[in-house]
Structure formats: C-alpha cells, structure tokens
Amino acid sequence: MPSVSSLAREVYNRIPVSVKRFAVAGGATVVVDAIAYSLFLKIGVPIDIAKASGLVVATIFAYTVNRNWTFSGSEGSWKSIILFLVLYVFASASNVIVNRLVIDAITSFRFVIPVAWFIATGTSATINYLGMRFIVFPVRKDT
C-alpha cells in the first residue's frame, strides 16, 4: 500500500505548473491585498472604497507576477493588458459585491470583516485564474 506522502507527491506532480505558480502568485497577491485593505481601513477609508483600493494595489502586483512568471510563455501585448484589466475589473467588482453581501448577511458576527474578505477573495481568485489561463494568457503550455 502506498504511503500518504507518496500519494500526496503523485497528486502534486499531476497539478499543472501554471496552477502551482498561480497559487504562489495568488497567495502573494492576497497578502498585498490584505495589507493594503487593512491599512486603508486603519486610516479611516470606508469599507467598500478600502476594499476596492486594496484591489487596485493588488492588481498591479498580480499583472506583473502573472505575466512575468506564472504564464511566462505568453506573448506580451496591449491586448493582454486590456484583457487582464477587463478580467480584473469584472473579478474586482465581484469581489467588492461578494464582500458587501457577506457583510450585510452576517453583520452581527464578530469576525464579519475577515470572513467577508476571505469569501470575496476566493471568489475573485477563481474568476482570475480561469480568465488568465484561458483568455488573457492562453498560449502557456504546462510542463
């Protein structure tokens, strides 16, 4: 019977390179977003504006990392920048809307802000990967 570690290694080896890199880039982007969002909240920016502003900072970081590393085999062009921005506007709007819906749904919950942030970020991360992989940077071949 195979060990748990050998099964985990086999599963890991089957994950496409772009998914692994996107997870690392996404994790770093999430940290950038969380820090920016927290800083904007601390200086008194309203929740929705703070959330959107954090996403702008994270978007600049994400394009740079994903274009140059995650999907590095892709052709860089104005078209990819425009598609990325359209995708990010859609994903960011989804993020802000989900954040607000969760906050409105569980306003009395003590940890409403981090829970709403987590759910909103997960939603937009899924939209972003699929859009980048299949629309913005589609030529990357996984190894």
C-alpha positions as CSV (number, residue, x, y, z in Angstrom):
1,M,0.0,0.0,0.0
2,P,1.4,3.4,-1.0
3,S,2.2,5.8,1.8
4,V,0.3,9.1,2.3
5,S,3.4,11.1,1.3
6,S,3.9,9.2,-1.9
7,L,0.2,9.7,-2.8
8,A,0.5,13.4,-2.0
9,R,3.6,13.7,-4.1
10,E,1.8,11.9,-7.0
11,V,-1.1,14.3,-6.8
12,Y,1.2,17.3,-6.5
13,N,3.1,16.2,-9.6
14,R,-0.1,16.0,-11.6
15,I,-1.0,19.6,-10.9
16,P,-0.2,21.8,-13.9
17,V,2.8,24.2,-13.4
18,S,0.6,27.2,-14.1
19,V,-1.8,26.2,-11.2
20,K,1.2,25.9,-8.8
21,R,2.6,29.2,-9.9
22,F,-0.8,30.9,-9.8
23,A,-1.2,29.6,-6.2
24,V,2.1,31.2,-5.1
25,A,1.4,34.4,-7.1
26,G,-2.1,34.5,-5.8
27,G,-1.0,33.9,-2.3
28,A,1.4,36.8,-2.6
29,T,-1.3,38.9,-4.2
30,V,-3.7,38.1,-1.4
31,V,-1.2,39.2,1.2
32,V,-0.7,42.5,-0.8
33,D,-4.5,42.9,-0.9
34,A,-5.0,42.2,2.8
35,I,-2.2,44.6,3.9
36,A,-3.5,47.4,1.6
37,Y,-7.1,46.8,2.7
38,S,-6.2,46.8,6.4
39,L,-4.1,50.0,6.0
40,F,-6.9,51.8,4.2
41,L,-9.3,50.8,6.9
42,K,-6.9,51.9,9.6
43,I,-6.7,55.4,8.1
44,G,-10.5,55.7,8.1
45,V,-11.3,54.9,4.4
46,P,-14.9,53.5,4.1
47,I,-15.1,49.7,3.8
48,D,-16.1,49.5,0.1
49,I,-13.6,52.1,-1.0
50,A,-10.9,50.5,1.1
51,K,-11.7,47.1,-0.4
52,A,-11.6,48.5,-4.0
53,S,-8.4,50.4,-3.3
54,G,-6.7,47.3,-1.9
55,L,-7.6,45.5,-5.1
56,V,-6.1,48.2,-7.3
57,V,-2.8,47.8,-5.5
58,A,-3.0,44.0,-5.7
59,T,-4.0,44.2,-9.4
60,I,-0.8,45.9,-10.3
61,F,1.2,43.4,-8.4
62,A,-0.8,40.5,-9.9
63,Y,-0.3,41.5,-13.5
64,T,3.4,41.9,-13.1
65,V,3.9,38.5,-11.4
66,N,1.5,36.5,-13.6
67,R,2.7,38.0,-16.8
68,N,6.4,37.5,-16.0
69,W,6.3,34.2,-14.1
70,T,3.0,32.3,-13.9
71,F,2.2,32.4,-17.6
72,S,5.6,33.5,-18.8
73,G,5.3,31.6,-22.1
74,S,2.6,34.1,-23.1
75,E,3.0,36.8,-25.6
76,G,3.0,40.3,-24.0
77,S,0.9,42.8,-25.8
78,W,-1.5,45.7,-25.4
79,K,-4.3,43.1,-26.0
80,S,-3.1,41.1,-23.0
81,I,-3.0,44.2,-20.8
82,I,-6.6,45.2,-21.9
83,L,-7.9,41.7,-21.4
84,F,-6.3,41.5,-18.0
85,L,-7.8,44.8,-17.0
86,V,-11.2,43.8,-18.2
87,L,-10.9,40.5,-16.3
88,Y,-9.7,42.3,-13.2
89,V,-12.5,44.8,-13.3
90,F,-15.0,42.0,-13.5
91,A,-13.3,40.0,-10.8
92,S,-12.8,43.1,-8.6
93,A,-16.5,44.1,-8.9
94,S,-17.4,40.5,-8.0
95,N,-15.0,40.7,-5.0
96,V,-16.5,44.0,-3.7
97,I,-20.1,42.8,-4.3
98,V,-19.5,39.5,-2.5
99,N,-17.7,41.3,0.3
100,R,-20.7,43.6,0.8
101,L,-23.2,40.7,0.5
102,V,-21.4,38.7,3.2
103,I,-21.1,41.8,5.5
104,D,-24.8,42.5,5.1
105,A,-25.7,38.9,5.6
106,I,-23.8,38.4,8.9
107,T,-23.4,41.9,10.3
108,S,-23.7,40.8,13.9
109,F,-21.0,38.1,13.5
110,R,-17.8,39.2,15.4
111,F,-15.4,38.3,12.6
112,V,-17.5,39.6,9.7
113,I,-14.7,41.6,8.0
114,P,-12.2,38.8,7.7
115,V,-14.9,36.2,6.8
116,A,-16.3,38.5,4.1
117,W,-12.8,39.3,2.9
118,F,-11.9,35.5,2.7
119,I,-15.1,34.6,0.7
120,A,-14.8,37.6,-1.6
121,T,-11.1,36.9,-2.3
122,G,-11.7,33.2,-3.0
123,T,-14.4,34.1,-5.5
124,S,-12.3,36.6,-7.4
125,A,-9.2,34.3,-7.3
126,T,-11.2,31.6,-9.1
127,I,-12.5,34.0,-11.7
128,N,-9.0,35.4,-12.2
129,Y,-7.2,32.0,-12.7
130,L,-9.8,30.8,-15.2
131,G,-9.8,34.1,-17.1
132,M,-6.0,34.4,-17.2
133,R,-5.4,30.7,-18.1
134,F,-7.9,30.6,-20.9
135,I,-8.4,34.2,-22.1
136,V,-5.5,36.5,-21.2
137,F,-2.5,34.2,-21.3
138,P,-3.8,31.2,-23.2
139,V,-0.6,30.1,-25.0
140,R,1.3,28.9,-22.0
141,K,1.9,25.2,-22.1
142,D,2.2,23.4,-18.8
143,T,5.1,21.1,-18.2
